[in-house]
Amino acid sequence: MLGMIGALDIEVNDIIAKMENTEEKTISSIKFTSGTINGTQCVIAKCGIGKVNAAVCTQTMILEYRPDKIINTGIAGSTSDKTHIGSVVIADKVIQHDFDTTVLGDELGTLFLPDGTSVKYIPCDKELVSELKAICDTLNDIDFTVGTVATGDRFMGGGEERKYINTTFGAIACEMEGGSIGQVCFLNKVPFCILRSISDDSTSDEGADVEYSTFSKSAAQKAVEIITAKLNNK
């Protein structure tokens, strides 16, 4: 079974519309829709914005549906001149840029896990990354980049903030859920990947909030197109 998580209606509704034999279940105020797409068993949920919502959704999905792998799909903001509005980002690793215990001498972004170990960058599943890259190569008008995605509980509005995320973490995109989804999958040993389409640019003269409002829906469709192609190809 493939699990899919998005934060917004525009990131999940078109995928749900393609599902057959659907069943719905609401747990912790999150609606999970299971069914099939082209014969593939799937479950998808709109987690809501932010790391806690995303973590609750991911853990619940794993316990309730036991997916073989999870893809976080949706939109993101650019933090690099390699990514621009409409381009696609496939994460090869994720980091939580707002996890900060530097006052204790730790590196910014270092996470502390229940078993006493620590990790900074959480790697995405190499097989999923390769699959998504191969699909993007076959689709027309898909400009994609593979790299680090940075997550934090803050909408990054200014260009300087985004440059800081890029120079500090090497991130090519920022968003508010993927890093926590990655952490939960990492703890549960569930393969995962983050697939995002850029809705707001790091170098534009427009405000990020204006770009987000203008381009978020069309950007989300790029991710939906790739997910649909994956399910059609299995």
N, C-alpha and C positions, 0 to 999 in steps of 0.2 A: 504494500500500500504506500502511495505517495502522499505525504502531508504537505499542505501549502498554507502559509500564513501571510496575511496582509493587514495593514493597520486601518485602511480606509475602504469604504464601499467601492470606490472607483478601482481599487486594486484587486477586488475579489469577485464582484458581482458578475462580470462577463465570463469568468471561469465557471462560477456556479451555474450560469445559464446554459452551459454546454454539458452539464452533468445529467446522467440518466439514473433512474432507480434511486432517487435521492431519499435520504432520511435526515431529519434535523434533530439535534439535541442541544439543549442549553445548559451549560455548566459554568458556574461562577460568572453569570451574566454574559457569557460568550456563546454565540450560536455556532455550532459545528455542523457542517453539511457534508455528509458522506454519500458516495455513489460511484458511478463509473464514467469515464470519458474514454471512448474508443476501446472499451473493454478493460481499461486499467482502473483498479480500485483506488479511490482518492478520498481524501478528507480535506476540507478547507475551512478556515475560520478568519473572521475579521477580529483582530485582537484589540483594536483601539490604539491610540497613540501613546508611546512611551515605553520605557524599559520594563516597568513592573507589569503592565498589562501584557506585554509580549511574553514575559517569562511565565506568567500564570497560564496563558494560552498554550505555550509550548509544552510545559510540564503536563497540563491536563490532556493535551492531544496525545502525548507519548503514553500516558497511563491508560487512557480510555481506548485509543485506537491502535496503538503499537505500530506506527508507520515504519517502513524500512528506511526511509529517508525523508528529510524535510527541506523544502525550499521556501525561503522568505522572499516574497515578490512585492514589487511596488515601485515607488519613486524615491528620489534622493536629490540632494544638492551637490553641485560640483565643488570640489576643493582644489582643482588642478586644471592647468591649461590643456591637459589631455582629454578632459571631458567637458561637454557642452550640452545645451538644451537638446533633448531628443536622443542623445547618445546613451548607450547601454553600458552598465558596469556589472561585471561578474566578479564577485569577491573571491580572492584566494585565501584571505584571512581577514579577521575582524578584530577591532580593539574598541574598548570603551574609554573615550577620551576624557570623560568627566570623573573617572574613578581616581581619586587623588589622596594618597597617603604619603606624599613627598615630605611632609613635615617630620615623618618618622624615618626618613632616609631612603624611601622606596622610589623606584622609577614611576613617573606618571603613567597611569593606565594599568599598573600591575594589579591583578585580581588574586584574591586569596580564596582557595577552594576548601571545601569541607574536610578533605583528607589531610590538610595542613600544607599542601603544595601551593605554589603560586605560578601564574602564567600571565603574560602580557598580551601577546597576539595568539588568538585561537584560530587554527587552520581550518579551512573549509575542506570538504571531501574532494580529493583530486579527481575521482571518477566523475562526480557530478559537474565539477568545473569543466572537465574535458567534454562532457556531453553537451553542456550549454554552449561552449565555444564552437563545437562542431555544428550545432543547430544555427547559431548566429551566422556562421560562414555560408550556410545554404540559403539564408533569407535575403531578400532584396532590401536595400536601404537601411541595413542595420550596421551602425558604426559602434563597435564595442571595444572596451578596454578591460583587462584583467588587473586587479590590484587590491589594495587594502581599503576596506570600508570602515569608517570611524562612526561610533554610535555614542550619543549622549542625550540626556533629557533637556535639550535646549534646541530651539530652531535657530540655526546659524544664519543671521541676517547680513552681517557686514563682510566685505571682501577681506579685510585684515584678519578677522577671526578665522576665516576659511584658509587663508594663507598659513596661519599659525598651525592649523590642523594638518595641513600638507607638509610643512617643514618639520614639525615635531614628530609626526607618526608616519609620514610617507603616504597618507591616505589620499585617494583620488575622488572620494565621495563621502558625504556625511548624511546621517539620518538618525532615527530615534528608537529603533527596535532591533536591528540585526545583530548587534553585539550581544544582547541579552539572550536572544534566540540561540545564537551560537554557543553561549556559555551553558545554557540548559541542555542543548544537544550534546555538548562535550562531556558534561557530567553523566549523561545517560548513554554515552557511546552510540549515539544515533548520527549517521552521516548527514551533513547539512551543507547548504550553500545559500548565498545571498545574491539575488538577481534584482537589480534596480535600474530604472531609466531616469535620466537627469531632467528635473523639472525647473531648476533655477541655477543660473550660472554664477561662477565665482568672479568673473571679470566683466560682467555686463554693467552698463550705466544705470539700468533699471534696478529698483529695489528688489531684493529676493522675494519679498512678500507679494509684490506685483507679478513677478514672473511665475511664482508658484500658483497664484490664482489663475493666471492666463494659460499656463502650459501643463498643469498637473494631470489633467484628464488625458490629453494626447500622449503625454509621456507614459502614463500608466498603461496605455494600450500597447506600447512597445513590449512591455514585460508580459502582458497577456498573450500577445502574438507568439512570443518565444515559448512560453509555457504550453500553449496549445500545440505548437509544432512538436515539442518534446513528447507530449502525450500521444500525438498522432503517430510519431515514429517509435514510441515506446522505448 
